[in-house]
Amino acid sequence: MKIKELKNAPQWLLDAETENADVEIIDGVVYWYNGIWKNGIWNDGVWKDGTWKRGIWKNGIWYGGTWEDGLWEDGSWYGGIWRGGGWENGTWENGVWHGGIWHEGIWHNGLFEGRHLERWTLGRWRLDGRNFK
């Protein structure tokens, strides 16, 4: 459903810059199914797919899609492709990391592509999968 068609949409979602967004609100939680997030602050909810270009992630769960840039501030990453930006806290469960800055959090599994993280400070790295190429 388009954001403007939602009933009781939170103001942070209405203020965001998006393109072709397919979103639903279930029991007060925002579910993002597809589209492009261009700018804004994602405060809460579940991201199922789509592309993130810029903005700040505050909390929630990511299940797929492509992260292009922005700041991640908490939550869990369960799959998808990370292409840049800053990671401030949370749990990485699986996916592909191409670059960016990691500051605190837990890496459980996934594929790290590249020779080094631009910066890794604090956090735990568990070698459950193919983390280094």
N, C-alpha and C positions, 0 to 999 in steps of 0.2 A: 504494500500500500504506500502511496506517496505521503511524505511527511505532512503536507498541508491538509490531507484528508483524515489524519489521526484525531481522535477525540482525546482530550486531556494530555496532549503532548507536553513534555517538560520544556521550559523556556530555552534551556541550553541546546536542545535539539532543533527547536524552531529557529534559533539564531545561527545555527551552523550553515556553512556553505557546502552543498552537496550536489551531486548530479546523478540522475536516474536511481534515486534511493528507493529501496523496497524494504519497508520497516513495519513492524507491528509492536503493539504494547500489550503484554500479557501480565496480568496481576501487578501492574505498575512497573514492570521491567521492560526496557526497550530491547527489541530483537532486530538486529540489522541483518538482512538476508542478502543484499547485493547493492551495488552502486559504487559511487566514488565519494569519499569523504574528502573535501578539499581544505577545509579550515574550520576551527572551532575547538571546543573542549568536550570530549566524550566522558561523561561522569559515571555512568552505570549501565549495566546491561550485558548483552551477549552479542558478539559479532560473528556471524556465520560465514560470510564471504564478502567479496568486493575488493576495492582498492582504497588504501589510505594514502593521502598525499602529504598533508601537513596537519598540524594541530597538536593537541595535548590529550593523552589518554589518562584518565584518573582512576578507573577501577573497572572490573568486569572480566569477561572471558572471551578470548579470540579463538575461533575454530577454523579459520582458513582465509584465503585471499592473499593480497600482497600489501605489505607495509612499505611505503615509499620514503617517508620521512616523518619526523615529529618526535614528541617526547612521550615515553611510556612511563606511567607513575605507579602502577600497581595492577594486579590481576594475574591471570594465567593465560599462556600462549599454548594452544594445542595443535598447531599446524599452520602451514602457509609459508610465505617467503618474506624475510626481513631484508630490506635493501639499504637501510641507513636510518639514522636518528639516534636518540638516546634512550637507554633502558635504565630506569631508576630503581625499580624493585619489582618483585613478582616471581612467578615460576614459569620457566620454559620447559614444556613437556616434550615437544617435538616440532620439527620444521627445519627450514634451511636459513642460515644466517650468512649474509653476504658482507656485512660491515656495519659499523656504528660504534657507539660507546656504551659499555656495560658498567653499571655501578650498583652493586648489591643485587641479590636474588639467588635463585637456585636453577641450575641447568641440569635437567635429567637426561635428555636424549635429543638427538637431532643431528643435522649435518652442518659442520662449519666449513664454509668454502673460502679459502684464502690462506695466506701464510700466517696472519696474526690478527687478533682483534685490534681495532684502533686503540682501545684502552679497556682494560678489565681491572676494576678495583672492587674488592670485597665480593663475597659470594662464594658459593660452593659449586664445583664442577664435578659431576659424576659421569664417568665414562661408561655409560650404558649402551651407547651406540657408536656410530662412526662420526665422532666429533672432530677429528682432525683428518685432513685429506693429504 
